[in-house]
């Protein structure tokens, strides 16, 4: 894998860019979708990596009936909305590597509320040496993740069952990560309370959000209390679609006070707004 510097707004791929859109259902064309889409984010996948993505997709499909892992069943949507969406933050991880001078292989990343492993596992497929931890409150999802780790032979990858509010106080996890990420877990003020406690000072939290960014304007109190500041809000359009996403980068500039996160359930019931 190679990640080039990119400016998301500079180029967009559309269905017409694929050689033969009519055959998208075919495995090879699906691979084109993944490889061409990843290129939009400046990522060059090698054939082994592309193969691993499809093993992961098949693994989710096999477990989906029993474990309710995703509502997306169409392969094309799966690639765009799960894989390419997850990969959209990789350029920001690379940017962090460059500005902070930490080798990406030595970094620790935690994905809070990872579900079936998004964005953690797509990132892991490319970041083979990086330490990646996944946390989810639902035990059966963590069972699935552990099976996935061994089937896909993912190194330096761990899955834990628990709530962010509890793990955030555990000294093995508190302020131990260079980067925390989260997709589709909670509103921004709640997410900040879940995620910032895990981040080292000078580390970042990357929130993956949908179209609307109003939540950012109500996050001031949470940012101030928890020691974060918004560094960048970047709108992107997922390749081969009209789906708008926002990537919000929060820099942690001071330690989070020990009373945060508050006890389980409290951040969502009574957000810091
Ligand atoms: N990030 C995944 C899953 C999103 S669904 C994706 O984008 O596909 C939200 C997930 O967050 C669920 O799996 C839920 O169990 C988990 N979750 C919600 N609140 C949590 C908390 N306080 N601590 C840990 N996990 C939580």
Boltz pocket constraint, residues with backbone or C-beta under 6 A from the ligand:
constraints:
  - pocket:
      binder: B
      contacts: [[A, 69], [A, 112], [A, 113], [A, 114], [A, 115], [A, 116], [A, 117], [A, 118], [A, 119], [A, 135], [A, 136], [A, 137], [A, 138], [A, 141], [A, 162], [A, 163], [A, 164], [A, 165], [A, 182], [A, 183], [A, 184], [A, 185], [A, 194]]
      max_distance: 6.0
